[in-house]
């Protein structure tokens, strides 16, 4: 892919959702912006800044349990220092011990000591918004999935802690000027990896992992990386998992799918793509 190729990804439901959010902003007390802790910059939709103007603003670095712990705090400190951000919290939506801490953070941002707080939960696709809402309300009210576009419409949901939560579809901005952003978002499942050649984005992912987290790659796939070029490492991964075609050739498509899924699901290790 050429560096000057801009990725365009803006389905109709995203444009509609963005308009509807703007219409409901006057009802909102706190904007909860959910980012993927593995990709704190690329998973931030710059258009969300318009929602946070004149609103209390909490940034949740979700999936922090999948991100590099050394990078987590660096990013939390960096984001806390940005204009318009009131609080930053490292979060794991599947850890119920985190729920009271999140509720306390929201209560601390209560602008007028209201008994019921209206919170907008927003972010790009597949950063865990619906899982966060389900954890707050204590039951499964929203559909979740490790792929973009699961939540299609907006809905108000009531939590037992005096919170009203506006669940919104994942919204991306219309155009990625830097193609690398689109590739990285495909790695975490925020855009469909069918937009790219799956083997290409898997090879890019493997290259990044070998450069930054070689021990994790070697340990997971039980391979020796020493003196191997990237194509040889790709072959070694396929061989280690027995992903072969008839005739003994390596099955690069299945290997690519496996690499992407292993990363999305945290099997490779605690990885942060955006490095500080």
Rosetta blueprint (number, residue, H / E / L):
1 X L
2 X L
3 X L
4 X L
5 X L
6 X L
7 X E
8 X E
9 X L
10 X L
11 X L
12 X H
13 X H
14 X H
15 X H
16 X H
17 X H
18 X H
19 X H
20 X H
21 X H
22 X H
23 X H
24 X H
25 X H
26 X H
27 X H
28 X L
29 X L
30 X E
31 X E
32 X E
33 X E
34 X E
35 X E
36 X E
37 X H
38 X H
39 X H
40 X L
41 X L
42 X L
43 X L
44 X L
45 X L
46 X H
47 X H
48 X H
49 X H
50 X H
51 X H
52 X H
53 X L
54 X L
55 X L
56 X E
57 X E
58 X E
59 X E
60 X E
61 X E
62 X E
63 X L
64 X H
65 X H
66 X H
67 X L
68 X L
69 X H
70 X H
71 X H
72 X H
73 X H
74 X H
75 X H
76 X H
77 X H
78 X H
79 X H
80 X H
81 X L
82 X L
83 X L
84 X L
85 X L
86 X L
87 X E
88 X E
89 X E
90 X E
91 X L
92 X L
93 X L
94 X L
95 X L
96 X H
97 X H
98 X H
99 X H
100 X H
101 X H
102 X H
103 X H
104 X H
105 X H
106 X H
107 X H
108 X H
109 X L
110 X L
111 X L
112 X L
113 X L
114 X L
115 X L
116 X L
117 X E
118 X E
119 X E
120 X E
121 X E
122 X E
123 X E
124 X L
125 X L
126 X L
127 X L
128 X L
129 X H
130 X H
131 X H
132 X H
133 X H
134 X H
135 X H
136 X H
137 X H
138 X L
139 X L
140 X L
141 X L
142 X L
143 X L
144 X L
145 X L
146 X L
147 X L
148 X L
149 X L
150 X L
151 X L
152 X L
153 X L
154 X L
155 X E
156 X E
157 X E
158 X E
159 X E
160 X L
161 X L
162 X L
163 X E
164 X E
165 X E
166 X E
167 X E
168 X L
169 X L
170 X L
171 X L
172 X L
173 X L
174 X L
175 X E
176 X E
177 X L
178 X L
179 X H
180 X H
181 X H
182 X H
183 X H
184 X H
185 X H
186 X H
187 X H
188 X L
189 X L
190 X L
191 X L
192 X L
193 X H
194 X H
195 X H
196 X L
197 X L
198 X H
199 X H
200 X H
201 X H
202 X H
203 X H
204 X H
205 X H
206 X H
207 X H
208 X H
209 X H
210 X H
211 X H
212 X H
213 X L
214 X H
215 X H
216 X H
217 X H
218 X H
219 X H
220 X H
221 X H
222 X L
223 X L
224 X L
225 X L
226 X L
227 X L
228 X L
229 X L
230 X H
231 X H
232 X H
233 X H
234 X H
235 X H
236 X H
237 X H
238 X H
239 X H
240 X H
241 X L
242 X L
243 X L
244 X E
245 X L
246 X L
247 X L
248 X L
249 X L
250 X E
251 X L
252 X H
253 X H
254 X H
255 X H
256 X H
257 X H
258 X H
259 X H
260 X H
261 X H
262 X H
263 X H
264 X H
265 X L
266 X L
267 X L
268 X L
269 X L
270 X L
271 X L
272 X L
273 X L
274 X L
275 X L
276 X L
